[in-house]
Amino acid sequence: MAQEDLLALLEEDETTEVVGAIFKTSRIINGHSIENTPKGILDVKISHRFGFVNNGLYDLFGLDGATIRIGGDWGISDRISVGLGRSSLEKMYDVYGKIRLLRQSTGKKTIPLSITYLGTAAINTLRFEDPEASNLFQSRLFYSHELLIARKFSEGFSMQIMPSIVHRNLVQTNAETHDVIALGFGGRQKISKRLSLNLEYYYVLPDQLSDRYKNSFSVGFDIETGGHVFQLHFTNSTSMVSKGFITETVGDWFDGGVHFGFNISRVFTVGRGK
């Protein structure tokens, strides 16, 4: 009788199914998605933002200028991934750690949401104009913490919210806060087997930044081709790290302050995966 009960319990556990592919890759556009890089996989990412469209014909509507980030994401386990990157903007180096806390599932053990913690750190390595400036190292550092909360509502539609806090050791004016609280929103609508529409928006709570900064808003498409995922998009953010696109976006969609850009993702199996 005890053996029959154990077999029945195992059969019931098999009815629990983890919901996968909430997003196609580990980025929505600028920000991270709920997806982790799988164990033993190296995901090489090249991100590119051209200049602002409103630069006009002389600058070929932004195509003459470029900001680039090159990075790699590594899956330590199916719950933990890490990554690092280097951006041409501010000669910024960034690292991150991503820990999956909860996975959406259906069946006997139904879990309605997927939740992941994301922590990042970045350092600005531009030379200071004043070589005698003090506090050189600490003032270059930035940190962020995000909770990624996502749900796949149907085979084609997913949403994510991202409560976020960015800490900046150095701010431009006394009117700005060192800790900036924001709430991000992301969405994915599948159009075909290999094509989806993505939206991303970060709302910064009032009275934290100067009036010149805007909320980051981006729209784009994911295109899957074999081992590649191409993300083509328009965004008013120049930076591709959290402290930049959350707290330093200056582009205004209403006057053409928008970048055309892309992310390219290529995965390599360099260890024993699952």
Number of C-alpha atoms within 10 A of each C-alpha: 5 7 8 9 10 11 11 11 11 11 11 13 13 11 12 15 15 14 17 14 12 24 27 21 21 16 17 27 29 25 20 19 25 31 24 24 23 21 20 19 22 22 23 18 20 18 20 23 26 20 22 27 22 18 17 12 11 9 14 14 19 21 19 13 13 17 18 20 22 17 18 18 24 23 21 18 18 16 18 19 24 21 19 17 20 20 21 15 19 14 14 20 21 22 19 18 17 24 19 19 14 15 21 19 19 14 13 12 15 13 17 15 16 23 21 22 18 22 19 21 20 23 19 17 14 12 10 9 7 7 8 8 8 9 9 12 11 12 14 16 19 21 20 22 20 22 22 25 22 26 23 22 12 10 12 16 17 19 21 24 22 26 16 22 21 24 19 20 15 15 14 10 9 9 11 14 19 17 16 21 20 20 17 22 20 26 22 23 19 19 13 10 9 13 18 20 20 23 20 22 22 23 18 21 12 11 11 16 21 16 9 10 16 22 21 26 26 22 18 21 22 27 19 17 10 8 9 15 20 19 25 19 21 22 27 25 27 27 24 24 25 25 21 18 23 31 27 19 20 18 24 20 18 7 9 15 18 27 27 22 22 22 21 18 22 15 18 12 12 11 12 8 13 9
